[in-house]
């Protein structure tokens, strides 16, 4: 269960990073 929770946290963090990167790319464009 602990490992699963950690994985979910990482996925959530990556989602935020992906969104941030997407916004940055849009801004550059």
Rosetta blueprint (number, residue, H / E / L):
1 X L
2 X H
3 X H
4 X H
5 X H
6 X H
7 X H
8 X H
9 X H
10 X H
11 X H
12 X H
13 X H
14 X H
15 X H
16 X H
17 X H
18 X H
19 X H
20 X H
21 X H
22 X H
23 X H
24 X H
25 X H
26 X H
27 X H
28 X H
29 X L
